[in-house]
Amino acid sequence: MPLFPVPTSDRDFRGYGASPPVVRWPNDARLAVSIVVNVEEGAELSLGAGDEANEFIYEAVERIEGARDLCMESHYEYGTRRGWPRIRKALANRGIAATLNACGRAVALSPWLAEEAVADGHEISCHGWRWEKHVHMAEEAERDVIAKTVGAIAAAGGTPPVGWHTRSATSVNTRRLLLDHGGFLYDSNAYNDDLPFLHEEGGRDLVILPYAFDTNDMRFQPGGGFVQADDFARYCIGAFDRLLAEGASEPRMLSIGLHLRIIGRPARIGGLERLLDHMAATPGVWFARRDAIAHHWRAGVGLDPWQPRPPARR
């Protein structure tokens, strides 16, 4: 008998182990690079928007209670006014297609941004209605949030979104609700691998495209470790170079997380430009939208071509 109780868990600590799927990226690329541009401006909590509180997570951390926080609102507005044009230009000048991880309320307030992104060839995926966690959300409320977010992005971008990513913690129902809603190809609510994998439930599946908090400009926030633009560039280049080398023998994927109001600042945008130039000058790289990666992975592991299931009628 064991000397200790054997724990049980529904978590997967091993993943693919030493036997990852034999999947090659297009043109035998060693590494798939996903640039994710988070669009949250206007979806942050604000008494001015009728929310229950003001947002307080930013570089200047301060809680304003009982009154509208015009200072915080102004910080977030910088993202759409100045940050997006800089990021948009950096991507366009290098011909790189990205995924905009957009909150529904942000897109509803700035539909022109979605129109510009689609015109440039970018994908728009869902980032919730507001910029908020779903972990404590009641099931019916979360179902409504998913439907409302899809509707706002479809209206602004012209096509229904196929991807989802909740801010930080999801609820235990999120993936099932995405499958129930229909039309979702992938979910990015995972941080546990450098490869896609499948989530199967009730005879349905989602491709899980792991995201990353380390190769992410959020680390410019207090205590995150990035101060100068080169901090971001050097760290992300280190991840890129390592994954590219590993990609010689098995597939690898790298996610780079950006935020309009963070990397779009004049002292930081150069770090993004240096990173993009380094990656673009390196052979064996596939810059891809997340929907393209998910489609390719499904095909590579032998699944039938994905067909969107219409949203469930309420």
BELUR-V209773 format. One record per residue. N is the residue number from 0. RES is the residue in three letters. SS is DSSP state (2 for helix, 1 for strand, 0 for the rest). PSI is psi as a letter, one per 40 degrees, with the letter a starting at -180 (999 if undefined). Layout:
BEGIN
{{N;RES;SS;PSI} {N;RES;SS;PSI}}
END
This chain:
BEGIN
{{0;MET;0;i} {1;PRO;0;i} {2;LEU;0;e} {3;PHE;0;i} {4;PRO;0;h} {5;VAL;0;h} {6;PRO;0;i} {7;THR;0;i} {8;SER;0;i} {9;ASP;0;e} {10;ARG;0;i} {11;ASP;0;h} {12;PHE;0;e} {13;ARG;0;d} {14;GLY;0;b} {15;TYR;0;e} {16;GLY;0;b} {17;ALA;0;e} {18;SER;0;g} {19;PRO;0;i} {20;PRO;0;i} {21;VAL;0;g} {22;VAL;0;h} {23;ARG;0;h} {24;TRP;0;i} {25;PRO;2;i} {26;ASN;2;f} {27;ASP;2;f} {28;ALA;0;i} {29;ARG;0;d} {30;LEU;1;h} {31;ALA;1;h} {32;VAL;1;h} {33;SER;1;h} {34;ILE;1;h} {35;VAL;1;h} {36;VAL;1;h} {37;ASN;1;h} {38;VAL;1;h} {39;GLU;0;e} {40;GLU;0;h} {41;GLY;0;e} {42;ALA;0;e} {43;GLU;0;i} {44;LEU;0;h} {45;SER;0;h} {46;LEU;2;d} {47;GLY;2;d} {48;ALA;2;e} {49;GLY;0;e} {50;ASP;0;i} {51;GLU;0;e} {52;ALA;0;i} {53;ASN;0;i} {54;GLU;0;i} {55;PHE;0;e} {56;ILE;0;h} {57;TYR;0;a} {58;GLU;0;d} {59;ALA;0;g} {60;VAL;0;h} {61;GLU;0;h} {62;ARG;0;h} {63;ILE;0;h} {64;GLU;0;i} {65;GLY;0;e} {66;ALA;0;i} {67;ARG;0;h} {68;ASP;0;g} {69;LEU;2;d} {70;CYS;2;d} {71;MET;2;d} {72;GLU;2;d} {73;SER;2;d} {74;HIS;2;d} {75;TYR;2;d} {76;GLU;2;d} {77;TYR;2;d} {78;GLY;2;d} {79;THR;2;d} {80;ARG;2;d} {81;ARG;2;d} {82;GLY;2;d} {83;TRP;2;d} {84;PRO;2;d} {85;ARG;2;d} {86;ILE;2;d} {87;ARG;2;d} {88;LYS;2;d} {89;ALA;2;d} {90;LEU;2;d} {91;ALA;2;d} {92;ASN;0;d} {93;ARG;0;e} {94;GLY;0;f} {95;ILE;0;h} {96;ALA;0;h} {97;ALA;0;i} {98;THR;1;h} {99;LEU;1;h} {100;ASN;1;g} {101;ALA;1;h} {102;CYS;0;i} {103;GLY;2;d} {104;ARG;2;d} {105;ALA;2;d} {106;VAL;2;d} {107;ALA;2;d} {108;LEU;2;d} {109;SER;0;g} {110;PRO;2;d} {111;TRP;2;d} {112;LEU;2;d} {113;ALA;2;d} {114;GLU;2;d} {115;GLU;2;d} {116;ALA;2;d} {117;VAL;2;d} {118;ALA;2;d} {119;ASP;0;e} {120;GLY;0;e} {121;HIS;0;i} {122;GLU;1;i} {123;ILE;1;h} {124;SER;1;i} {125;CYS;1;h} {126;HIS;0;f} {127;GLY;0;i} {128;TRP;0;d} {129;ARG;0;i} {130;TRP;0;g} {131;GLU;0;i} {132;LYS;0;i} {133;HIS;0;e} {134;VAL;0;d} {135;HIS;0;e} {136;MET;0;h} {137;ALA;0;i} {138;GLU;2;d} {139;GLU;2;d} {140;ALA;2;d} {141;GLU;2;d} {142;ARG;2;d} {143;ASP;2;d} {144;VAL;2;d} {145;ILE;2;d} {146;ALA;2;d} {147;LYS;2;d} {148;THR;2;d} {149;VAL;2;d} {150;GLY;2;d} {151;ALA;2;d} {152;ILE;2;d} {153;ALA;2;d} {154;ALA;2;d} {155;ALA;2;d} {156;GLY;2;e} {157;GLY;0;e} {158;THR;0;i} {159;PRO;0;i} {160;PRO;0;i} {161;VAL;0;e} {162;GLY;1;i} {163;TRP;1;i} {164;HIS;0;h} {165;THR;0;i} {166;ARG;0;h} {167;SER;0;b} {168;ALA;0;h} {169;THR;0;i} {170;SER;0;i} {171;VAL;0;e} {172;ASN;0;e} {173;THR;2;d} {174;ARG;2;d} {175;ARG;2;d} {176;LEU;2;d} {177;LEU;2;d} {178;LEU;2;d} {179;ASP;2;d} {180;HIS;2;d} {181;GLY;0;i} {182;GLY;0;e} {183;PHE;0;h} {184;LEU;0;d} {185;TYR;1;i} {186;ASP;1;h} {187;SER;0;e} {188;ASN;0;g} {189;ALA;0;i} {190;TYR;0;f} {191;ASN;0;e} {192;ASP;0;i} {193;ASP;0;e} {194;LEU;0;i} {195;PRO;0;i} {196;PHE;1;i} {197;LEU;1;i} {198;HIS;1;h} {199;GLU;1;h} {200;GLU;1;h} {201;GLY;0;f} {202;GLY;0;e} {203;ARG;1;i} {204;ASP;1;i} {205;LEU;1;i} {206;VAL;1;h} {207;ILE;1;h} {208;LEU;0;g} {209;PRO;0;i} {210;TYR;0;a} {211;ALA;0;h} {212;PHE;0;e} {213;ASP;0;d} {214;THR;0;g} {215;ASN;1;h} {216;ASP;2;e} {217;MET;2;e} {218;ARG;2;e} {219;PHE;2;e} {220;GLN;0;i} {221;PRO;0;h} {222;GLY;0;e} {223;GLY;0;e} {224;GLY;0;e} {225;PHE;0;h} {226;VAL;0;d} {227;GLN;0;i} {228;ALA;2;d} {229;ASP;2;d} {230;ASP;2;d} {231;PHE;2;d} {232;ALA;2;d} {233;ARG;2;d} {234;TYR;2;d} {235;CYS;2;d} {236;ILE;2;d} {237;GLY;2;d} {238;ALA;2;d} {239;PHE;2;d} {240;ASP;2;d} {241;ARG;2;d} {242;LEU;2;d} {243;LEU;2;d} {244;ALA;2;d} {245;GLU;2;d} {246;GLY;0;e} {247;ALA;0;d} {248;SER;0;d} {249;GLU;0;i} {250;PRO;0;i} {251;ARG;1;i} {252;MET;1;h} {253;LEU;1;h} {254;SER;1;h} {255;ILE;1;h} {256;GLY;1;h} {257;LEU;1;i} {258;HIS;1;h} {259;LEU;2;d} {260;ARG;2;e} {261;ILE;2;c} {262;ILE;2;e} {263;GLY;0;e} {264;ARG;0;i} {265;PRO;0;d} {266;ALA;0;e} {267;ARG;0;d} {268;ILE;2;d} {269;GLY;2;d} {270;GLY;2;d} {271;LEU;2;d} {272;GLU;2;d} {273;ARG;2;d} {274;LEU;2;d} {275;LEU;2;d} {276;ASP;2;d} {277;HIS;2;d} {278;MET;2;d} {279;ALA;2;d} {280;ALA;0;e} {281;THR;0;h} {282;PRO;0;i} {283;GLY;0;f} {284;VAL;1;h} {285;TRP;1;h} {286;PHE;1;h} {287;ALA;0;i} {288;ARG;0;i} {289;ARG;2;d} {290;ASP;2;d} {291;ALA;2;d} {292;ILE;2;d} {293;ALA;2;d} {294;HIS;2;d} {295;HIS;2;d} {296;TRP;2;d} {297;ARG;2;d} {298;ALA;2;d} {299;GLY;2;d} {300;VAL;0;e} {301;GLY;0;e} {302;LEU;0;i} {303;ASP;0;i} {304;PRO;0;h} {305;TRP;0;h} {306;GLN;0;h} {307;PRO;0;h} {308;ARG;0;h} {309;PRO;0;i} {310;PRO;0;i} {311;ALA;0;i} {312;ARG;0;h} {313;ARG;0;999}}
END
